[in-house]
């Protein structure tokens, strides 16, 4: 075995001895994007934030696009999981309306870190269609929860409302009030219910 081969073998052994390294890199990448934006994110910056050797980046990820793709997949998965928990045990349409309110107020508005990630993700997906598979799955899974209590059109409108409020909160110095959010959710649900009954 050559010196180079021994070095590669030792490196692979080191990486196998730290099974959580890939997860730490993704979590660090989320923090870096929230702080510096996608434009300020690089293998070197993320490796430093994760406390891992720079070589770990190319071991676990096939370039920056792969790292960003997996990182935003994690962000979307976490968002859907929180929404699923909000709707667990819900039995009525009224409870579902309140679950939407809580999703916006407690999850979407919960911190500047996630609001910044949301906006960075929207911008990236708008510019690069390669990331829209994540946004498409994310919207589909979110609407799946809403369709348990609302017709497909209402589910789409409520999902758009959730995303719209996230943008307004990120860009405004005064975020929408909880009462205004609740009123908006109820109006969409009520108009939809009235339209359904008339037809």
N, C-alpha and C positions, 0 to 999 in steps of 0.2 A: 504494500500500500504506500503510495507516494505521500509526501508531506501535505499536499493539497487535499488528497482524499481523506487523510486522517483529520484534517481541519474540518472538512465538510461533515464527516461522520460525527465528530464531537459536537458540531453545531446542531445537527439533527437531534442528537441525544439530549442536548440542552433544551431544545424547543419542546421535545416530547415530555420532558420533565416539568413543563409548565403548561398544563392543558388549558388554563384560564387566560393565557396570553392573548389569544385572538379576541376573546371577549373584552379584555382590558383595552385593547387597541381600538375596538369599535366604540366603547364607552368614552375613551379619550377623544376620539374623532368627533363624537357628538359635542363634547365640551369645546373643542377647538373651533368647530363650525359656529356654535352659538356665540363664541367670543370674537372670532376673527373673520367669520364668513367663509364661504367656499373658496373665495379668491385668496384668502390667507392661509388655506389649509394645504399642507405638504406632508410627504412621508417623514421628513426630518422633524417638523413641528409636532406631528402626532406621536412619533416615537418618543420624543422628549417628554411629552405630556403623559404618555402611558408608562414611562420608565422602562422602556425595552430597547434593545439594540436596534439600530437602523436596519440591519439585515433581516430582522423579523418581518418587516413590512412586505418585502418581496417574497418571503417564505409563505405568508398567509394570503396575500392579495396579489392579483395579476395587474398591478398598476393602480393609479389613483382612481380611475373610473370604477374599478372593482371595489376598492375601499369605500368610495362614496356610495355606490349602489348598495353594498351590504349595510352600511351605516344608516342610510335612509330607510332601508327595509326594516331594520331594528326599530327605528323611530315610528314607522307606520304600524308595525306589529304591536308595539307598546301602547300606542294610541287606541287601536282597536280593542286590545285587551281591557283597557280602562273603561271603554264604552260598554263592552260586554258585561263587565262587572256592574256597571250602572243599571243595566237592564235585567240583570239576574233577579228572578223572583217577582218581576213586575207582572201584574195581572190585568190592569185596566188601562184604557186610553188616557185617562186623567193622570194616572201614575207615570205613564210613558211621557206625557208632556213635561212633567216635573223632572223626569230623568234627563230629558233634553236640556232643560234649564241647568241642572246640576252638571251636566257634561260641559256646557259652555262656561259656567261660573267657576266650577271647582277644578276642571281638568284643562280646558283650553286657556283660561285666564290665569292658571295657577302660578306661573312665574315667567319672567322675561326670557329665561333660558329657552323654554319650549316655544315661546312666541317667535323668538329669533330663528330657531330651527325651522319652524313652519314657513316663515317668509323666505328663508334661504332655499328650502325645498321647492316651494312654488316657483321661485325664480329659475332654479336649475331645470325643473321639469318643463317650464315654459320655453326655455332656450334649447333644451336637448331632449328630443323625443325618446331617447333611450331610457329615460327615467320615468316615462309615463306609464310603463307597465306597473310600477309601484303605486302611482297615484290612482290608476284605474282599479287595481285590486283593493286599495285602501277605501275608495269611495264605494265600491261594491260591497265590501264587508260591513261598512258603516250603515249603508242603506238596508242591508239584510237585517240588522237589528231593528231599524225603524219600521220595516215592512211587517214586522210581527204585530204592529198596532195601527199602522197607517197604510193607505193604498200607495201604490208605487209612485204616483205623481207627488203626493204629499211628502213621502219619504225623501224624494229628491229635493223638494223645496226646503224641508227642514235641514237636510244635510248641507245645502247651499247656505242656509242661514247660519249654521254652526261655523262654516268656513269663513263666511263674510264677517261675522262678529270677531273672529280671531284676527282678521286683517285690521278691522277698525280699532280693536284694543291695542294692537301693536303700533299703530300709527297715530293714535290720539293721545293727548295729554290727560283727557278725562274719559275713562272707559265707560261703556254703556252700563246703566244700572241694572241690578238684578230684576227689579220690577219691570223695566222696559223690555228686558229679554223675555221674561215670563209672559208679558202681554203679547209680544210678537209671536211666540210659540203658540199661544192659545188662539190668536187670530188666524194663523195659517191652518191650524187643526180645525177650527170652527168653520172657516170658509170652505175648506175641503169637505167637511162632513155635510154641510148644507148643500153643496154642489152634488155630492153623492146621493143624498136623499131626494133631490129634485129630479135626478135622472134614474 
